[in-house]
């Protein structure tokens, strides 16, 4: 009886519980608190945080690799022992979350997420005001600035490119690029990218106010022109062709984004559009989030590199926000005061949260100001811009 009890105790997770695992379980609980209580990007943080919790439960082995073993036999022949490897192999299955993770490792989940985003996105504000594409491009400054900073800290080129993409504030893009260039950093990069996306309403306003004047923040912009259905249908087709010809490595992300948008704007595949924008993206978000969180195991996450990535990530995000605002100030000057620089902060790819932050900050300065639709132009341009930036990194280091 005592042997049975002793064996049961040895098989419990308490035996393998140590300080690193306790720290990771604590981090996952903090993220769950932010998602559930503070409501910071709960659709993303809940599965990510719970995936982190699951993978750091001792002895659960939910992220264990699949192992193939070949039985070995020892045969006595002529007084000697001969080792014989049998042709039959024994398969030791991996953990459940390891199989989910293959969708990230193989670059499947992020493009599907992009298709869903495309099906939910209205590119009308960008089409109506093509100049806002420049604000989306300027906000990618954080990516390339942080890339250089990561190089100076000793990261390799592929690692630095993966860290820099955090500045685009686009989780699926960060996962896609990191899975191709630096899969060993996927856990900390994904957690940093999604955490900063969730903290957009906290990180951006101080930067926006510091870089703009009261006079600039109260600017009311003219109403955007109506966009025809023909323009909306042609836009995803033209963008896909143009971007894919110039930068083939960005075709997977941009192509899926524009396919989802074509579903929406064509008006002839309503079932496909609704599926991409609802059921499909929700299902894939669960698998992607849980498996990304599960990749943040204690052994991989609790390293000095993780702290560096988190610091570089917030710098990337801050510089990206600042880049969009500063270019917005240039447009303010060139337009004779007709462009509100606050919309430049929406050039990062956190759709539509960054655009809402521009609206909130602008309306606090001038209650009659409505910047949301104007900010959506650079916001959706940022989605395209981050995908293009990822394509540039892939073409250089892939």
C-alpha positions in Angstrom: 0.0 0.0 0.0 2.8 2.4 0.9 4.5 1.6 -2.4 1.3 2.6 -4.3 1.0 5.8 -2.4 4.7 6.6 -3.0 4.3 5.9 -6.7 1.3 8.2 -6.8 3.2 11.0 -5.1 6.1 10.6 -7.5 3.7 10.8 -10.5 2.1 14.1 -9.3 3.2 17.5 -10.7 4.3 18.7 -7.3 7.5 16.6 -7.6 8.6 18.6 -10.6 7.4 22.0 -9.4 10.3 24.4 -9.1 11.0 28.2 -9.0 11.1 28.7 -12.8 7.8 26.9 -13.3 6.2 28.9 -10.4 7.4 32.1 -12.1 5.9 31.1 -15.4 2.6 30.1 -13.8 2.6 33.5 -12.1 3.2 35.3 -15.3 0.3 33.4 -17.0 -2.0 34.3 -14.1 -1.1 38.0 -14.5 -1.9 37.9 -18.2 -5.2 36.2 -17.4 -5.9 39.0 -14.9 -5.2 41.6 -17.5 -7.4 39.9 -20.1 -10.3 39.0 -17.9 -10.4 41.8 -15.3 -8.8 44.7 -17.2 -10.2 43.4 -20.6 -6.9 44.0 -22.4 -7.3 42.2 -25.8 -9.0 39.2 -24.1 -9.6 37.3 -27.4 -5.9 37.0 -27.7 -4.5 37.1 -24.2 -6.9 34.5 -22.7 -5.8 31.6 -25.0 -2.1 32.8 -24.9 -2.0 33.0 -21.1 -3.8 29.7 -20.6 -1.5 28.0 -23.2 1.5 29.3 -21.2 -0.1 27.9 -18.0 -0.7 24.5 -19.6 2.8 24.1 -21.0 4.4 25.0 -17.6 2.5 22.4 -15.6 5.3 20.0 -14.5 5.1 16.5 -15.9 2.0 17.3 -18.1 4.3 17.2 -21.2 1.8 19.0 -23.3 4.6 20.5 -25.5 6.6 17.3 -25.6 8.1 16.4 -29.0 7.1 13.2 -30.8 9.8 10.6 -30.5 10.5 7.6 -32.7 12.5 4.8 -31.1 13.9 1.7 -32.8 14.0 -1.3 -30.6 17.5 -2.6 -30.0 18.3 -6.3 -29.4 21.5 -7.9 -28.1 22.3 -11.2 -29.8 25.0 -13.6 -28.6 27.0 -14.9 -31.6 30.3 -16.7 -31.5 30.9 -15.6 -27.9 30.3 -11.9 -28.8 27.3 -9.7 -28.2 26.0 -8.1 -31.4 23.6 -5.1 -31.3 20.8 -5.4 -33.8 18.4 -2.5 -34.5 14.9 -3.8 -35.5 13.2 -2.5 -38.5 10.1 -1.9 -36.5 9.9 1.4 -34.7 8.1 2.5 -31.6 6.3 5.8 -31.8 6.1 7.9 -28.7 3.4 10.5 -29.4 4.1 14.2 -28.6 2.0 16.4 -26.4 -1.4 17.8 -27.6 -0.2 21.4 -27.8 2.9 20.3 -29.8 0.5 19.4 -32.6 -1.4 22.7 -32.4 2.0 24.4 -32.6 2.7 23.0 -36.0 0.2 25.4 -37.5 2.6 28.2 -36.3 5.8 26.4 -37.2 4.6 25.7 -40.7 3.3 29.2 -41.2 -0.4 28.2 -41.6 -2.3 30.0 -38.9 -1.1 33.6 -39.4 -2.1 33.8 -43.1 -5.6 32.4 -42.1 -5.9 35.0 -39.4 -5.0 37.6 -42.1 -7.8 36.3 -44.3 -10.2 36.8 -41.5 -8.9 40.3 -40.8 -9.3 41.1 -44.5 -12.9 40.0 -44.4 -13.6 42.3 -41.5 -11.7 45.3 -42.8 -13.0 48.3 -44.8 -10.2 49.7 -47.0 -12.5 52.6 -48.0 -10.8 55.2 -45.9 -7.4 54.3 -47.4 -8.8 54.3 -50.9 -10.5 57.7 -50.3 -7.3 59.2 -48.9 -4.3 57.4 -50.5 -1.9 59.8 -48.8 -2.7 57.9 -45.5 -0.6 55.0 -46.9 2.4 57.2 -46.2 1.4 57.4 -42.5 1.2 53.6 -42.4 4.6 53.4 -43.9 6.1 55.9 -41.5 4.8 54.0 -38.6 7.0 51.0 -39.6 10.0 53.1 -38.6 10.0 51.2 -35.3 10.6 47.9 -37.0 13.8 48.9 -38.7 15.1 51.1 -35.8 14.7 48.2 -33.4 16.2 45.8 -35.9 19.4 47.9 -35.7 19.2 48.0 -31.9 18.9 44.2 -31.7 21.9 43.8 -34.0 23.9 46.1 -31.6 22.9 43.9 -28.7 24.4 40.9 -30.4 21.3 39.2 -31.9 21.8 37.6 -35.3 20.2 39.2 -38.4 17.2 36.8 -38.5 16.7 37.2 -34.7 16.9 41.0 -35.0 14.4 41.0 -37.9 11.9 38.9 -35.8 12.3 41.2 -32.8 11.9 44.4 -34.9 8.6 43.3 -36.4 7.1 43.7 -32.9 7.0 47.4 -33.8 4.4 46.8 -36.4 1.9 45.9 -33.6 0.7 42.9 -35.6 0.7 39.6 -33.8 0.1 37.2 -36.7 2.9 38.9 -38.7 5.3 38.6 -35.8 4.4 34.9 -35.4 4.7 34.3 -39.1 8.1 36.0 -39.5 9.6 34.5 -36.3 8.5 31.0 -37.2 10.5 31.4 -40.4 13.6 33.2 -39.1 13.9 32.5 -35.4 11.5 29.8 -34.2 13.4 29.5 -30.9 12.3 33.1 -30.0 8.7 32.6 -30.9 7.4 32.5 -27.3 8.8 35.7 -26.0 8.3 37.6 -29.3 4.7 36.5 -29.6 3.9 37.3 -25.9 5.6 40.7 -26.3 3.8 41.5 -29.6 0.3 40.6 -28.3 0.9 42.3 -24.9 1.9 45.6 -26.5 -1.1 45.3 -28.8 -3.3 44.9 -25.8 -1.7 47.9 -24.1 -2.2 50.3 -27.1 -4.6 52.6 -25.1 -1.9 52.9 -22.4 1.3 53.2 -24.4 0.2 55.5 -27.2 -1.6 58.5 -25.6 1.5 59.9 -23.7 3.6 59.7 -26.9 0.8 61.4 -28.9 0.5 64.3 -26.5 4.2 64.7 -26.1 4.8 65.1 -29.9 1.8 67.3 -30.8 0.6 70.7 -29.8 -2.9 71.7 -28.6 -3.4 73.5 -31.9 -2.6 70.3 -33.9 -4.7 68.0 -31.8 -7.9 70.1 -32.2 -7.7 70.1 -36.0 -11.0 68.9 -37.6 -10.5 67.1 -40.9 -12.8 67.3 -43.9 -15.2 64.4 -44.6 -13.8 61.6 -46.8 -15.1 61.2 -50.3 -17.5 58.3 -51.0 -15.7 55.2 -52.4 -17.4 53.2 -55.2 -17.9 49.4 -55.1 -15.7 49.1 -58.2 -12.8 50.7 -56.4 -13.3 48.5 -53.4 -13.3 45.3 -55.6 -10.3 46.3 -57.6 -8.2 47.4 -54.6 -7.4 43.9 -53.2 -6.7 42.5 -56.7 -4.3 45.4 -57.6 -2.6 45.4 -54.2 -2.0 41.6 -54.3 -0.5 41.7 -57.8 1.7 44.8 -57.1 3.0 43.7 -53.7 3.6 40.1 -54.8 5.5 41.1 -57.9 7.7 43.5 -56.0 8.1 41.4 -52.9 7.1 37.7 -53.5 8.0 36.8 -49.9 5.1 38.9 -48.7 2.6 37.1 -51.0 1.3 34.7 -48.3 0.3 37.4 -45.8 -0.8 40.1 -48.2 -2.5 37.6 -50.5 -4.6 36.1 -47.7 -5.5 39.6 -46.4 -6.7 40.7 -49.8 -8.5 37.5 -50.5 -10.6 38.0 -47.3 -11.3 41.5 -48.3 -12.3 40.5 -51.8 -14.8 38.0 -50.2 -16.3 41.0 -48.3 -16.4 43.6 -51.1 -17.4 41.3 -54.0 -20.8 40.8 -52.5 -21.2 37.4 -54.2 -19.7 35.1 -51.6 -21.4 36.2 -48.5 -21.1 32.8 -46.8 -17.4 32.7 -47.4 -17.0 36.2 -46.1 -19.0 35.5 -42.9 -17.1 32.3 -42.3 -13.7 33.9 -42.7 -14.7 36.9 -40.5 -16.3 34.8 -37.8 -16.1 31.0 -37.4 -12.8 30.4 -39.1 -10.8 33.3 -37.6 -12.2 32.4 -34.1 -11.2 28.8 -34.4 -7.7 29.5 -35.7 -7.3 32.2 -33.0 -7.9 29.6 -30.3 -5.3 27.2 -31.8 -2.8 30.0 -32.5 -3.1 31.7 -29.1 -2.9 28.5 -27.1 0.1 27.1 -29.0 1.9 30.4 -29.0 1.5 30.7 -25.2 2.5 27.1 -24.9 5.8 27.8 -26.6 6.8 30.1 -23.7 8.1 27.3 -21.5 10.2 28.1 -18.4 13.4 26.7 -20.1 13.0 29.0 -23.1 11.3 32.1 -21.6 13.3 32.7 -18.4 16.5 34.0 -20.1 18.2 37.3 -20.4 17.2 37.4 -24.1 13.6 37.5 -23.1 14.1 40.7 -21.1 16.0 42.2 -24.0 13.2 41.3 -26.4 10.5 42.8 -24.1 12.5 46.1 -23.8 13.2 46.2 -27.5 9.6 45.5 -28.2 8.3 48.5 -26.3 10.9 50.6 -28.0 9.8 49.3 -31.4 6.2 50.1 -30.6 7.0 53.5 -29.2 9.2 54.5 -32.2 6.6 53.2 -34.6 3.9 55.4 -33.0 6.3 58.4 -33.0 7.2 57.8 -36.6 3.5 58.0 -37.7 2.9 61.1 -35.6 6.0 62.9 -36.8 5.0 62.2 -40.5 1.5 63.4 -39.6 3.0 66.7 -38.4 4.8 67.0 -41.8 1.5 66.4 -43.6 -0.1 69.0 -41.2 2.4 71.6 -42.4 2.2 70.7 -46.1 -1.6 70.7 -46.0 -1.8 74.1 -44.4 -3.2 72.7 -41.1 -5.8 70.4 -42.6 -4.4 67.1 -41.4 -4.5 66.2 -37.7 -1.2 64.6 -36.8 -2.9 62.3 -34.2 -4.1 60.0 -37.0 -0.4 59.1 -37.7 -0.3 57.1 -34.5 -2.9 54.7 -36.1 -0.2 53.7 -38.6 0.7 50.8 -36.5 -1.2 47.7 -37.3 -3.3 47.2 -34.2 -6.7 47.3 -36.0 -9.0 49.0 -35.1 -7.7 49.7 -31.6 -5.1 52.2 -32.7 -7.6 54.1 -34.7 -9.9 54.3 -31.7 -7.1 55.7 -29.6 -6.6 58.5 -32.2 -10.4 59.2 -32.0 -10.4 59.2 -28.1 -7.4 61.5 -27.8 -8.6 63.9 -30.5 -12.1 64.0 -29.0 -10.7 64.9 -25.5 -9.1 67.9 -27.0 -12.1 68.8 -29.2 -15.5 67.1 -28.3 -16.8 67.8 -31.8 -13.9 66.1 -33.5 -14.4 62.8 -35.2 -11.1 61.3 -36.4 -12.0 57.6 -36.5 -12.6 57.1 -40.2 -9.6 59.3 -41.0 -7.4 57.2 -38.6 -8.7 54.0 -40.2 -6.8 54.9 -43.4 -3.3 54.7 -41.9 -4.5 51.9 -39.6 -5.3 49.5 -42.4 -2.2 50.8 -44.3 -0.2 49.7 -41.3 -1.6 46.1 -41.7 -0.2 46.1 -45.3 3.0 47.9 -44.2 3.8 45.4 -41.5 3.2 42.5 -43.9 5.5 44.2 -46.5 8.2 44.8 -43.8 8.0 41.1 -42.9 8.4 40.3 -46.6 11.5 42.5 -46.7 13.0 40.7 -43.7 12.2 37.3 -45.3 13.8 38.3 -48.6 17.0 39.3 -46.8 17.3 36.5 -44.2 14.9 33.8 -45.4 
